[in-house]
Amino acid sequence: MSAELSLRIKQHLLDSIGHMKQIKTCMLDEQQALQVRELDKIETIAKQKNQLLEEVKADIEQRRLLIEGAGFSVDDNGMDELIASLPENFSAALSKGWQQLVTLHEEVQELNQANGIIINKGLQQVDTMLGVVRGNPDARTGRTYNAKGRAIASSTRTLGQA
């Protein structure tokens, strides 16, 4: 049973790592498209990313079933405990695969945060430009807050200064 379970975990990890690598590539492509504001490419990437995220959701569900089916808790330590319970000839390689997946996940999270920052900066620039064009330089004030939750005073730039 442990050999069969080990093979199932191995295949699961290979599939999950493959999907996570695809999402990472997609996020890097998205970052480049966001920086140069290629709207068509951003839209295409968003669709691709959504499809990949569905695959990752399926991976997570499969992982939950593997962990739960083996009698371990479905939490941060469940997969580690499951892998540690297997014979050493299997557990060492599976542990490396699991750590690779965790590392990829962290990298994707960082890319997602970076892309979010790019998007927010772009929105701020558009709001500022719209405010100047509309004669309302305070247009962004209502949506921008400091760490204490207080509204940040905006500049009073004129069209010539923008």
DSSP file (Angstrom, degrees, kcal/mol; ACC not computed):
  #  RESIDUE AA STRUCTURE BP1 BP2  ACC     N-H-->O    O-->H-N    N-H-->O    O-->H-N    TCO  KAPPA ALPHA  PHI   PSI    X-CA   Y-CA   Z-CA
    1    1 A M     >        0   0    0      0, 0.0     4,-2.9     0, 0.0     5,-0.2   0.000 360.0 360.0 360.0 -40.6    0.0    0.0    0.0
    2    2 A S  H  >  +     0   0    0      1,-0.2     4,-2.4     2,-0.2     5,-0.1   0.859 360.0  50.9 -67.6 -32.2    2.8    2.5    0.8
    3    3 A A  H  > S+     0   0    0      2,-0.2     4,-2.1     1,-0.2    -1,-0.2   0.921 112.8  46.0 -67.7 -42.7    4.4    2.0   -2.6
    4    4 A E  H  > S+     0   0    0      2,-0.2     4,-2.1     1,-0.2    -2,-0.2   0.925 114.6  47.3 -64.2 -44.9    1.1    2.6   -4.3
    5    5 A L  H  X S+     0   0    0     -4,-2.9     4,-2.6     1,-0.2     5,-0.2   0.899 110.1  53.6 -63.6 -40.4    0.4    5.6   -2.2
    6    6 A S  H  X S+     0   0    0     -4,-2.4     4,-2.7    -5,-0.2    -1,-0.2   0.905 109.0  48.5 -60.5 -42.0    3.9    6.9   -2.8
    7    7 A L  H  X S+     0   0    0     -4,-2.1     4,-2.5     2,-0.2    -1,-0.2   0.882 111.0  50.4 -66.3 -38.3    3.4    6.6   -6.5
    8    8 A R  H  X S+     0   0    0     -4,-2.1     4,-2.3     2,-0.2    -2,-0.2   0.911 112.8  46.1 -65.4 -41.8    0.1    8.5   -6.3
    9    9 A I  H  X S+     0   0    0     -4,-2.6     4,-3.0     2,-0.2     5,-0.2   0.917 111.4  52.9 -66.0 -42.4    1.7   11.3   -4.3
   10   10 A K  H  X S+     0   0    0     -4,-2.7     4,-2.5     1,-0.2    -2,-0.2   0.940 111.7  44.8 -58.0 -48.5    4.6   11.4   -6.7
   11   11 A Q  H  X S+     0   0    0     -4,-2.5     4,-2.6     1,-0.2    -1,-0.2   0.896 112.8  52.0 -63.8 -39.8    2.3   11.8   -9.7
   12   12 A H  H  X S+     0   0    0     -4,-2.3     4,-2.9    -5,-0.2    -2,-0.2   0.934 111.0  47.1 -60.8 -46.1    0.2   14.4   -7.8
   13   13 A L  H  X S+     0   0    0     -4,-3.0     4,-2.9     2,-0.2     5,-0.2   0.903 111.3  51.1 -64.3 -41.4    3.3   16.4   -7.0
   14   14 A L  H  X S+     0   0    0     -4,-2.5     4,-2.2    -5,-0.2    -1,-0.2   0.931 113.7  44.8 -60.6 -45.1    4.5   16.2  -10.5
   15   15 A D  H  X S+     0   0    0     -4,-2.6     4,-2.4     2,-0.2    -2,-0.2   0.932 115.1  47.8 -63.3 -46.0    1.2   17.4  -11.9
   16   16 A S  H  X S+     0   0    0     -4,-2.9     4,-2.5     1,-0.2    -2,-0.2   0.898 111.5  49.6 -64.1 -41.8    0.9   20.2   -9.2
   17   17 A I  H  X S+     0   0    0     -4,-2.9     4,-2.5     2,-0.2    -1,-0.2   0.910 110.5  51.5 -63.7 -42.1    4.4   21.4   -9.8
   18   18 A G  H  X S+     0   0    0     -4,-2.2     4,-1.9    -5,-0.2    -2,-0.2   0.921 111.8  45.9 -60.0 -45.0    3.7   21.5  -13.6
   19   19 A H  H  X S+     0   0    0     -4,-2.4     4,-2.2     1,-0.2    -2,-0.2   0.896 112.6  50.4 -65.3 -40.0    0.6   23.6  -13.0
   20   20 A M  H  X S+     0   0    0     -4,-2.5     4,-2.4     1,-0.2    -2,-0.2   0.877 108.8  51.7 -68.2 -36.5    2.3   25.9  -10.6
   21   21 A K  H  X S+     0   0    0     -4,-2.5     4,-2.4     2,-0.2    -1,-0.2   0.890 109.0  51.4 -64.6 -38.6    5.2   26.4  -13.1
   22   22 A Q  H  X S+     0   0    0     -4,-1.9     4,-2.3     2,-0.2    -2,-0.2   0.906 110.4  48.2 -64.7 -41.0    2.6   27.3  -15.8
   23   23 A I  H  X S+     0   0    0     -4,-2.2     4,-2.8     2,-0.2    -2,-0.2   0.905 109.7  52.9 -65.9 -40.2    1.0   29.8  -13.5
   24   24 A K  H  X S+     0   0    0     -4,-2.4     4,-2.2     2,-0.2    -2,-0.2   0.931 110.8  46.7 -60.4 -45.2    4.4   31.3  -12.6
   25   25 A T  H  X S+     0   0    0     -4,-2.4     4,-2.4     1,-0.2    -1,-0.2   0.911 112.3  50.8 -61.2 -42.5    5.1   31.7  -16.3
   26   26 A C  H  X S+     0   0    0     -4,-2.3     4,-2.5     1,-0.2    -2,-0.2   0.897 109.6  50.1 -62.1 -41.9    1.7   33.2  -16.8
   27   27 A M  H  X S+     0   0    0     -4,-2.8     4,-2.3     2,-0.2    -1,-0.2   0.872 110.1  50.1 -67.1 -37.1    2.3   35.7  -14.0
   28   28 A L  H  X S+     0   0    0     -4,-2.2     4,-2.0     2,-0.2    -2,-0.2   0.908 111.9  47.9 -66.4 -41.1    5.6   36.8  -15.4
   29   29 A D  H  X S+     0   0    0     -4,-2.4     4,-2.4     1,-0.2    -2,-0.2   0.901 111.3  51.5 -63.4 -40.2    3.9   37.3  -18.8
   30   30 A E  H  X S+     0   0    0     -4,-2.5     4,-2.8     1,-0.2     5,-0.2   0.905 106.6  54.1 -62.6 -41.8    1.2   39.3  -17.1
   31   31 A Q  H  X S+     0   0    0     -4,-2.3     4,-2.1     1,-0.2    -1,-0.2   0.922 110.0  46.3 -59.8 -45.0    3.8   41.4  -15.4
   32   32 A Q  H  X S+     0   0    0     -4,-2.0     4,-1.5     1,-0.2    -1,-0.2   0.921 113.5  48.8 -63.5 -43.3    5.4   42.3  -18.7
   33   33 A A  H  X>S+     0   0    0     -4,-2.4     5,-2.2     1,-0.2     4,-0.7   0.878 111.1  50.7 -65.3 -37.5    2.0   43.1  -20.3
   34   34 A L  H  <5S+     0   0    0     -4,-2.8     3,-0.4     3,-0.2    -1,-0.2   0.897 106.8  54.4 -65.9 -39.8    1.0   45.2  -17.3
   35   35 A Q  H  <5S+     0   0    0     -4,-2.1    -1,-0.2     1,-0.2    -2,-0.2   0.850 119.3  32.4 -65.1 -34.1    4.2   47.2  -17.5
   36   36 A V  H  <5S-     0   0    0     -4,-1.5    -1,-0.2    -5,-0.1    -2,-0.2   0.376 108.8-124.0-103.9   3.9    3.7   48.1  -21.1
   37   37 A R  T  <5 +     0   0    0     -4,-0.7     2,-1.3    -3,-0.4    -3,-0.2   0.902  42.2 171.3  56.1  50.2   -0.1   48.2  -20.9
   38   38 A E     >< -     0   0    0     -5,-2.2     4,-2.5     1,-0.2    -1,-0.2  -0.734   9.4-174.5 -87.4  90.8   -0.8   45.6  -23.6
   39   39 A L  H  > S+     0   0    0     -2,-1.3     4,-2.4     1,-0.2    -1,-0.2   0.869  77.4  50.5 -61.1 -42.5   -4.6   45.3  -22.9
   40   40 A D  H  > S+     0   0    0      1,-0.2     4,-2.2     2,-0.2    -1,-0.2   0.914 113.3  46.5 -62.5 -41.7   -5.3   42.5  -25.4
   41   41 A K  H  > S+     0   0    0      2,-0.2     4,-2.7     1,-0.2    -2,-0.2   0.887 110.2  53.5 -67.5 -38.8   -2.4   40.4  -24.0
   42   42 A I  H  X S+     0   0    0     -4,-2.5     4,-2.4     2,-0.2    -2,-0.2   0.915 109.8  48.5 -61.2 -43.2   -3.5   41.1  -20.4
   43   43 A E  H  X S+     0   0    0     -4,-2.4     4,-1.8     2,-0.2    -2,-0.2   0.917 112.3  47.8 -64.1 -43.8   -7.0   39.9  -21.3
   44   44 A T  H  X S+     0   0    0     -4,-2.2     4,-2.2     1,-0.2    -2,-0.2   0.915 113.0  48.7 -62.7 -43.5   -5.7   36.7  -22.9
   45   45 A I  H  X S+     0   0    0     -4,-2.7     4,-3.2     1,-0.2    -1,-0.2   0.884 107.0  56.1 -64.9 -38.9   -3.4   36.0  -20.0
   46   46 A A  H  X S+     0   0    0     -4,-2.4     4,-2.2     2,-0.2    -1,-0.2   0.905 108.8  47.1 -60.9 -41.6   -6.2   36.6  -17.5
   47   47 A K  H  X S+     0   0    0     -4,-1.8     4,-1.9     2,-0.2    -1,-0.2   0.928 114.1  47.1 -64.5 -44.8   -8.3   33.9  -19.3
   48   48 A Q  H  X S+     0   0    0     -4,-2.2     4,-2.3     1,-0.2    -2,-0.2   0.914 111.4  51.5 -62.0 -42.9   -5.3   31.5  -19.3
   49   49 A K  H  X S+     0   0    0     -4,-3.2     4,-2.5     1,-0.2    -1,-0.2   0.892 107.5  52.7 -63.2 -40.2   -4.6   32.2  -15.7
   50   50 A N  H  X S+     0   0    0     -4,-2.2     4,-1.6     2,-0.2    -1,-0.2   0.895 109.3  49.3 -63.5 -39.7   -8.2   31.5  -14.7
   51   51 A Q  H  X S+     0   0    0     -4,-1.9     4,-1.5     2,-0.2    -2,-0.2   0.922 112.4  47.9 -63.7 -43.9   -8.0   28.1  -16.5
   52   52 A L  H  X S+     0   0    0     -4,-2.3     4,-2.3     1,-0.2    -2,-0.2   0.881 107.5  55.7 -65.4 -37.8   -4.8   27.3  -14.7
   53   53 A L  H  X S+     0   0    0     -4,-2.5     4,-2.4     1,-0.2    -1,-0.2   0.847 103.5  55.2 -64.5 -32.8   -6.2   28.3  -11.4
   54   54 A E  H  X S+     0   0    0     -4,-1.6     4,-2.0     2,-0.2    -1,-0.2   0.897 107.9  49.2 -64.1 -39.6   -9.1   25.8  -11.9
   55   55 A E  H  X S+     0   0    0     -4,-1.5     4,-2.2     2,-0.2    -2,-0.2   0.897 110.3  50.5 -65.7 -39.8   -6.4   23.1  -12.4
   56   56 A V  H  X S+     0   0    0     -4,-2.3     4,-2.6     2,-0.2    -2,-0.2   0.900 108.0  53.0 -65.3 -40.1   -4.7   24.2   -9.2
   57   57 A K  H  X S+     0   0    0     -4,-2.4     4,-2.1     1,-0.2    -1,-0.2   0.904 109.4  49.1 -60.0 -40.6   -8.0   24.1   -7.4
   58   58 A A  H  X S+     0   0    0     -4,-2.0     4,-2.5     2,-0.2    -2,-0.2   0.887 109.8  52.1 -65.5 -38.4   -8.4   20.5   -8.6
   59   59 A D  H  X S+     0   0    0     -4,-2.2     4,-2.7     2,-0.2    -2,-0.2   0.916 108.7  50.3 -61.5 -43.4   -4.9   19.7   -7.4
   60   60 A I  H  X S+     0   0    0     -4,-2.6     4,-2.4     2,-0.2    -2,-0.2   0.906 111.2  48.3 -63.2 -41.8   -5.7   21.1   -4.0
   61   61 A E  H  X S+     0   0    0     -4,-2.1     4,-2.3     2,-0.2    -1,-0.2   0.915 111.8  49.2 -64.8 -42.5   -8.8   18.9   -3.8
   62   62 A Q  H  X S+     0   0    0     -4,-2.5     4,-2.3     1,-0.2    -2,-0.2   0.907 111.2  50.1 -62.7 -40.8   -6.9   15.9   -4.9
   63   63 A R  H  X S+     0   0    0     -4,-2.7     4,-2.7     2,-0.2     5,-0.3   0.905 108.7  52.6 -63.6 -41.4   -4.2   16.6   -2.3
   64   64 A R  H  X S+     0   0    0     -4,-2.4     4,-3.0     1,-0.2     5,-0.3   0.925 110.4  47.8 -59.7 -44.6   -6.9   17.0    0.4
   65   65 A L  H  X S+     0   0    0     -4,-2.3     4,-2.7     2,-0.2    -2,-0.2   0.888 111.8  50.0 -65.5 -39.0   -8.3   13.6   -0.6
   66   66 A L  H  X S+     0   0    0     -4,-2.3     4,-1.3     2,-0.2    -2,-0.2   0.942 115.7  42.1 -62.2 -47.8   -4.9   12.0   -0.5
   67   67 A I  H  <>S+     0   0    0     -4,-2.7     5,-2.3     2,-0.2     3,-0.3   0.941 118.5  44.5 -66.1 -48.2   -4.1   13.4    2.9
   68   68 A E  H ><5S+     0   0    0     -4,-3.0     3,-1.6    -5,-0.3    -2,-0.2   0.904 110.8  54.6 -63.5 -42.7   -7.5   12.7    4.4
   69   69 A G  H 3<5S+     0   0    0     -4,-2.7    -1,-0.2     1,-0.3    -2,-0.2   0.775 105.8  53.0 -63.3 -27.0   -7.6    9.2    2.8
   70   70 A A  T 3<5S-     0   0    0     -4,-1.3    -1,-0.3    -3,-0.3    -2,-0.2   0.465 122.5-107.3 -87.7  -1.7   -4.3    8.4    4.5
   71   71 A G  T < 5S+     0   0    0     -3,-1.6     2,-0.3     1,-0.3    -3,-0.2   0.697  75.9 128.0  88.8  19.8   -5.7    9.4    7.9
   72   72 A F      < -     0   0    0     -5,-2.3    -1,-0.3    -6,-0.2     2,-0.2  -0.718  64.3 -96.3-108.1 160.7   -3.8   12.7    8.3
   73   73 A S        -     0   0    0     -2,-0.3     2,-1.5     1,-0.1     8,-0.1  -0.482  29.3-126.0 -75.8 143.3   -5.2   16.2    9.1
   74   74 A V  S    S+     0   0    0     -2,-0.2     2,-0.2     4,-0.1    -1,-0.1  -0.652  72.5  99.5 -90.9  81.8   -5.7   18.5    6.2
   75   75 A D  S >> S-     0   0    0     -2,-1.5     3,-0.9   -11,-0.0     4,-0.6  -0.751  93.9 -64.6-145.6-167.8   -3.7   21.4    7.4
   76   76 A D  T 34 S+     0   0    0      1,-0.2     4,-0.3    -2,-0.2     3,-0.1   0.782 133.3  39.6 -59.1 -28.4   -0.2   23.0    6.9
   77   77 A N  T 3> S+     0   0    0      1,-0.1     4,-2.7     2,-0.1    -1,-0.2   0.544  89.4  92.1 -99.3  -8.4    1.5   19.9    8.4
   78   78 A G  H <> S+     0   0    0     -3,-0.9     4,-2.4     1,-0.2     5,-0.1   0.897  89.3  43.4 -57.3 -47.5   -0.7   17.1    6.9
   79   79 A M  H  X S+     0   0    0     -4,-0.6     4,-2.7     2,-0.2     5,-0.2   0.906 113.7  52.0 -67.5 -40.6    1.4   16.5    3.7
   80   80 A D  H  > S+     0   0    0     -4,-0.3     4,-2.4     1,-0.2    -2,-0.2   0.923 112.3  46.2 -58.8 -44.1    4.6   16.7    5.7
   81   81 A E  H  X S+     0   0    0     -4,-2.7     4,-1.4     2,-0.2    -2,-0.2   0.896 112.0  50.9 -66.6 -40.7    3.3   14.1    8.1
   82   82 A L  H  < S+     0   0    0     -4,-2.4     4,-0.5    -5,-0.2     3,-0.4   0.945 112.8  45.3 -61.7 -48.3    2.0   11.9    5.3
   83   83 A I  H >< S+     0   0    0     -4,-2.7     3,-1.3     1,-0.2    -2,-0.2   0.900 110.9  53.7 -62.9 -41.4    5.3   11.9    3.5
   84   84 A A  H 3< S+     0   0    0     -4,-2.4    -1,-0.2     1,-0.3    -2,-0.2   0.770 102.0  60.3 -64.8 -25.3    7.2   11.3    6.7
   85   85 A S  T 3< S+     0   0    0     -4,-1.4    -1,-0.3    -3,-0.4    -2,-0.2   0.624  91.1  87.3 -78.4 -11.8    5.1    8.2    7.4
   86   86 A L  S <  S-     0   0    0     -3,-1.3     5,-0.1    -4,-0.5   -83,-0.0  -0.415  97.6 -78.1 -84.1 161.4    6.2    6.6    4.1
   87   87 A P    >>  -     0   0    0      0, 0.0     4,-2.7     0, 0.0     3,-1.9  -0.261  45.1-114.1 -57.5 147.7    9.3    4.4    3.8
   88   88 A E  H 3> S+     0   0    0      1,-0.3     4,-1.7     2,-0.2     5,-0.3   0.809 113.1  63.8 -57.9 -34.4   12.5    6.4    3.6
   89   89 A N  H 34 S+     0   0    0      1,-0.2    -1,-0.3     2,-0.2     4,-0.3   0.757 116.7  30.8 -63.7 -22.0   13.3    5.4    0.1
   90   90 A F  H <> S+     0   0    0     -3,-1.9     4,-2.2     2,-0.1     5,-0.2   0.801 113.3  60.4 -97.1 -41.7   10.1    7.2   -1.0
   91   91 A S  H  X S+     0   0    0     -4,-2.7     4,-2.5     1,-0.2     5,-0.2   0.823  97.4  57.8 -64.5 -34.0    9.9   10.0    1.6
   92   92 A A  H  X S+     0   0    0     -4,-1.7     4,-1.6     2,-0.2    -1,-0.2   0.948 112.7  39.2 -62.8 -48.3   13.2   11.7    0.7
   93   93 A A  H  > S+     0   0    0     -4,-0.3     4,-2.1    -5,-0.3    -2,-0.2   0.900 116.7  50.5 -68.7 -40.5   12.3   12.3   -2.9
   94   94 A L  H  X S+     0   0    0     -4,-2.2     4,-2.6     1,-0.2    -1,-0.2   0.871 107.5  54.4 -66.0 -35.8    8.6   13.2   -2.1
   95   95 A S  H  X S+     0   0    0     -4,-2.5     4,-2.5    -5,-0.2    -1,-0.2   0.904 107.9  49.6 -64.2 -40.9    9.7   15.6    0.5
   96   96 A K  H  X S+     0   0    0     -4,-1.6     4,-2.2     2,-0.2    -2,-0.2   0.914 111.8  48.8 -63.1 -42.5   11.9   17.4   -2.1
   97   97 A G  H  X S+     0   0    0     -4,-2.1     4,-2.2     2,-0.2    -2,-0.2   0.909 111.1  49.7 -62.8 -42.6    9.0   17.5   -4.5
   98   98 A W  H  X S+     0   0    0     -4,-2.6     4,-2.4     1,-0.2    -2,-0.2   0.915 111.0  49.0 -62.9 -43.7    6.7   18.9   -1.8
   99   99 A Q  H  X S+     0   0    0     -4,-2.5     4,-2.6     1,-0.2    -1,-0.2   0.871 109.0  53.6 -64.7 -36.4    9.2   21.6   -0.9
  100  100 A Q  H  X S+     0   0    0     -4,-2.2     4,-2.5     2,-0.2    -1,-0.2   0.916 109.8  47.9 -63.1 -42.1    9.6   22.5   -4.5
  101  101 A L  H  X S+     0   0    0     -4,-2.2     4,-2.4     2,-0.2    -2,-0.2   0.913 111.7  49.4 -64.6 -42.9    5.8   22.9   -4.8
  102  102 A V  H  X S+     0   0    0     -4,-2.4     4,-2.1     2,-0.2    -2,-0.2   0.917 111.8  48.9 -62.3 -43.6    5.7   25.1   -1.6
  103  103 A T  H  X S+     0   0    0     -4,-2.6     4,-2.3     2,-0.2    -2,-0.2   0.915 110.9  49.9 -63.1 -44.0    8.5   27.3   -3.0
  104  104 A L  H  X S+     0   0    0     -4,-2.5     4,-2.5     1,-0.2    -1,-0.2   0.908 109.0  52.9 -60.5 -41.5    6.8   27.7   -6.3
  105  105 A H  H  X S+     0   0    0     -4,-2.4     4,-2.2     1,-0.2    -1,-0.2   0.912 109.2  48.7 -60.5 -43.2    3.6   28.7   -4.5
  106  106 A E  H  X S+     0   0    0     -4,-2.1     4,-2.2     1,-0.2    -1,-0.2   0.898 110.9  50.7 -64.3 -40.1    5.5   31.3   -2.5
  107  107 A E  H  X S+     0   0    0     -4,-2.3     4,-2.3     1,-0.2    -2,-0.2   0.897 109.9  49.9 -64.3 -40.1    7.1   32.7   -5.7
  108  108 A V  H  X S+     0   0    0     -4,-2.5     4,-2.5     2,-0.2    -1,-0.2   0.894 108.9  52.5 -65.8 -39.9    3.7   32.9   -7.4
  109  109 A Q  H  X S+     0   0    0     -4,-2.2     4,-2.2     2,-0.2    -2,-0.2   0.917 109.7  48.8 -61.2 -42.6    2.2   34.7   -4.4
  110  110 A E  H  X S+     0   0    0     -4,-2.2     4,-2.4     2,-0.2    -2,-0.2   0.909 111.7  49.1 -64.3 -41.9    5.1   37.3   -4.6
  111  111 A L  H  X S+     0   0    0     -4,-2.3     4,-2.8     2,-0.2    -1,-0.2   0.902 109.4  52.7 -62.7 -40.5    4.5   37.7   -8.3
  112  112 A N  H  X S+     0   0    0     -4,-2.5     4,-2.1     2,-0.2    -2,-0.2   0.903 110.1  47.7 -62.9 -41.2    0.8   38.2   -7.7
  113  113 A Q  H  X S+     0   0    0     -4,-2.2     4,-2.0     2,-0.2    -2,-0.2   0.914 111.8  49.9 -65.1 -42.5    1.6   40.9   -5.1
  114  114 A A  H  X S+     0   0    0     -4,-2.4     4,-2.1     1,-0.2    -2,-0.2   0.917 111.0  49.1 -62.7 -42.7    4.0   42.6   -7.5
  115  115 A N  H  X S+     0   0    0     -4,-2.8     4,-2.5     1,-0.2    -1,-0.2   0.880 108.5  54.2 -64.2 -37.3    1.4   42.5  -10.3
  116  116 A G  H  X S+     0   0    0     -4,-2.1     4,-2.6     2,-0.2    -1,-0.2   0.884 107.0  50.9 -62.6 -38.3   -1.2   44.0   -7.9
  117  117 A I  H  X S+     0   0    0     -4,-2.0     4,-2.6     2,-0.2    -2,-0.2   0.915 109.6  50.1 -64.9 -42.8    1.2   46.9   -7.1
  118  118 A I  H  X S+     0   0    0     -4,-2.1     4,-2.2     1,-0.2    -2,-0.2   0.922 111.8  48.5 -61.2 -43.6    1.7   47.5  -10.8
  119  119 A I  H  X S+     0   0    0     -4,-2.5     4,-2.5     1,-0.2    -2,-0.2   0.927 111.9  48.6 -62.6 -45.7   -2.1   47.5  -11.3
  120  120 A N  H  X S+     0   0    0     -4,-2.6     4,-2.4     1,-0.2    -2,-0.2   0.887 110.5  50.5 -64.4 -39.0   -2.7   49.9   -8.4
  121  121 A K  H  X S+     0   0    0     -4,-2.6     4,-2.3     2,-0.2    -1,-0.2   0.911 110.8  50.0 -64.4 -40.3    0.0   52.3   -9.6
  122  122 A G  H  X S+     0   0    0     -4,-2.2     4,-2.5    -5,-0.2    -2,-0.2   0.912 110.4  49.7 -62.5 -42.6   -1.6   52.3  -13.0
  123  123 A L  H  X S+     0   0    0     -4,-2.5     4,-2.9     1,-0.2    -2,-0.2   0.898 109.9  51.1 -63.2 -40.3   -5.0   53.0  -11.5
  124  124 A Q  H  X S+     0   0    0     -4,-2.4     4,-2.6     2,-0.2    -1,-0.2   0.908 110.4  49.2 -63.7 -40.8   -3.6   55.9   -9.5
  125  125 A Q  H  X S+     0   0    0     -4,-2.3     4,-2.6     2,-0.2    -2,-0.2   0.923 113.0  46.5 -64.3 -43.7   -2.0   57.4  -12.6
  126  126 A V  H  X S+     0   0    0     -4,-2.5     4,-2.8     2,-0.2     5,-0.2   0.929 113.4  48.8 -65.0 -44.6   -5.3   57.1  -14.5
  127  127 A D  H  X S+     0   0    0     -4,-2.9     4,-2.5     2,-0.2    -2,-0.2   0.903 111.9  49.6 -61.7 -40.5   -7.3   58.6  -11.6
  128  128 A T  H  X S+     0   0    0     -4,-2.6     4,-2.3     2,-0.2    -2,-0.2   0.942 112.6  46.7 -63.1 -47.1   -4.8   61.4  -11.3
  129  129 A M  H  X S+     0   0    0     -4,-2.6     4,-2.7     1,-0.2    -2,-0.2   0.912 113.3  48.7 -62.4 -42.4   -4.9   62.2  -15.0
  130  130 A L  H  X S+     0   0    0     -4,-2.8     4,-2.6     1,-0.2     6,-0.3   0.905 110.4  52.0 -63.5 -40.0   -8.7   62.0  -15.0
  131  131 A G  H  <>S+     0   0    0     -4,-2.5     5,-3.6    -5,-0.2     4,-0.5   0.906 111.7  45.9 -62.4 -41.4   -8.8   64.3  -12.0
  132  132 A V  H ><5S+     0   0    0     -4,-2.3     3,-0.9     3,-0.2    27,-0.2   0.933 113.9  48.0 -66.8 -45.7   -6.6   66.8  -13.7
  133  133 A V  H 3<5S+     0   0    0     -4,-2.7    -2,-0.2     1,-0.3    -1,-0.2   0.881 114.8  45.9 -62.9 -37.7   -8.6   66.7  -17.0
  134  134 A R  T 3<5S-     0   0    0     -4,-2.6    -1,-0.3    -5,-0.2    -2,-0.2   0.504 116.6-114.0 -83.5  -3.6  -11.9   67.0  -15.1
  135  135 A G  T < 5S+     0   0    0     -3,-0.9    -3,-0.2    -4,-0.5    -4,-0.1   0.729  85.8 114.1  78.5  20.8  -10.5   69.9  -13.0
  136  136 A N    > < +     0   0    0     -5,-3.6     3,-1.6    -6,-0.3    -2,-0.1  -0.752  35.9 174.5-125.3  82.5  -10.7   67.8   -9.8
  137  137 A P  T 3  S+     0   0    0      0, 0.0     3,-0.4     0, 0.0    20,-0.2   0.628  77.2  63.6 -66.6 -11.4   -7.2   67.2   -8.6
  138  138 A D  T >>  +     0   0    0      1,-0.2     3,-1.1    -7,-0.2     4,-0.5   0.190  66.2 116.9 -94.4  16.7   -8.5   65.5   -5.4
  139  139 A A  T <4 S+     0   0    0     -3,-1.6     3,-0.3     1,-0.3    -1,-0.2   0.822  77.8  42.8 -56.6 -35.6  -10.1   62.7   -7.4
  140  140 A R  T >> S+     0   0    0     -3,-0.4     3,-1.9     1,-0.2     4,-0.7   0.639  89.6  89.0 -87.7 -14.6   -7.9   59.9   -5.8
  141  141 A T  G X4 S+     0   0    0     -3,-1.1     3,-0.9     1,-0.3    11,-0.4   0.846  81.5  58.1 -55.5 -39.5   -8.1   61.2   -2.2
  142  142 A G  G 3< S+     0   0    0     -4,-0.5    -1,-0.3    -3,-0.3    -2,-0.1   0.669 113.6  38.0 -67.3 -16.1  -11.2   59.3   -1.3
  143  143 A R  G <4 S+     0   0    0     -3,-1.9     2,-0.5    -4,-0.1    -1,-0.2   0.374  98.9  83.3-117.0   3.9   -9.6   55.9   -2.2
  144  144 A T    <<  +     0   0    0     -3,-0.9     8,-1.8    -4,-0.7     2,-0.3  -0.941  53.4 173.6-115.3 127.0   -6.0   56.3   -1.0
  145  145 A Y  B     -A  151   0A   0     -2,-0.5     6,-0.2     6,-0.2     2,-0.1  -0.923  24.4-129.4-130.9 152.7   -5.2   55.7    2.7
  146  146 A N    >   -     0   0    0      4,-2.5     3,-2.0    -2,-0.3     6,-0.0  -0.267  48.2 -82.9 -88.3-175.7   -2.0   55.6    4.8
  147  147 A A  T 3  S+     0   0    0      1,-0.3    -1,-0.1     2,-0.1    -2,-0.0   0.747 130.0  55.1 -62.7 -23.9   -1.1   52.8    7.2
  148  148 A K  T 3  S-     0   0    0      2,-0.1    -1,-0.3     3,-0.0     3,-0.1   0.431 119.5-108.2 -88.9   0.9   -3.3   54.3    9.9
  149  149 A G  S <  S+     0   0    0     -3,-2.0     2,-0.3     1,-0.3    -2,-0.1   0.576  74.6 135.5  86.3   9.2   -6.3   54.3    7.7
  150  150 A R        -     0   0    0      1,-0.1    -4,-2.5     0, 0.0    -1,-0.3  -0.686  62.6-102.5 -92.6 145.4   -6.4   58.1    7.2
  151  151 A A  B     -A  145   0A   0     -2,-0.3     2,-0.4    -6,-0.2    -6,-0.2  -0.388  35.2-126.4 -64.5 139.4   -7.0   59.6    3.8
  152  152 A I        -     0   0    0     -8,-1.8     2,-0.2   -11,-0.4    -8,-0.2  -0.741  21.6-118.3 -90.5 133.5   -3.8   60.9    2.1
  153  153 A A        -     0   0    0     -2,-0.4     2,-0.2     1,-0.1    -1,-0.0  -0.509  32.1-141.6 -69.7 134.5   -3.9   64.5    1.0
  154  154 A S        -     0   0    0     -2,-0.2     2,-0.1     1,-0.1   -16,-0.1  -0.515  17.9-100.8 -94.8 166.2   -3.4   64.7   -2.7
  155  155 A S        -     0   0    0     -2,-0.2     2,-0.3   -18,-0.1    -1,-0.1  -0.355  20.2-130.8 -78.5 164.0   -1.4   67.3   -4.7
  156  156 A T        +     0   0    0     -2,-0.1     2,-0.2   -18,-0.1   -18,-0.1  -0.501  43.6 166.8-112.7  61.0   -3.0   70.2   -6.4
  157  157 A R        -     0   0    0     -2,-0.3     2,-0.2   -20,-0.2    -3,-0.0  -0.478  26.4-138.7 -78.4 146.0   -1.3   69.7   -9.7
  158  158 A T    >>  -     0   0    0     -2,-0.2     4,-1.6     1,-0.1     3,-0.7  -0.471  33.6 -95.3 -93.5 172.8   -2.5   71.5  -12.8
  159  159 A L  T 34 S+     0   0    0      1,-0.3     3,-0.1   -27,-0.2   -26,-0.1   0.863 126.2  54.4 -56.1 -38.3   -2.8   70.1  -16.3
  160  160 A G  T 34 S+     0   0    0      1,-0.2    -1,-0.3     2,-0.2    -3,-0.0   0.790 109.4  47.3 -67.5 -29.0    0.7   71.5  -17.1
  161  161 A Q  T <4        0   0    0     -3,-0.7    -1,-0.2     1,-0.2    -2,-0.2   0.740 360.0 360.0 -84.0 -24.5    2.2   69.8  -14.1
  162  162 A A     <        0   0    0     -4,-1.6    -1,-0.2    -3,-0.1    -2,-0.2   0.490 360.0 360.0 -73.0 360.0    0.7   66.4  -14.7
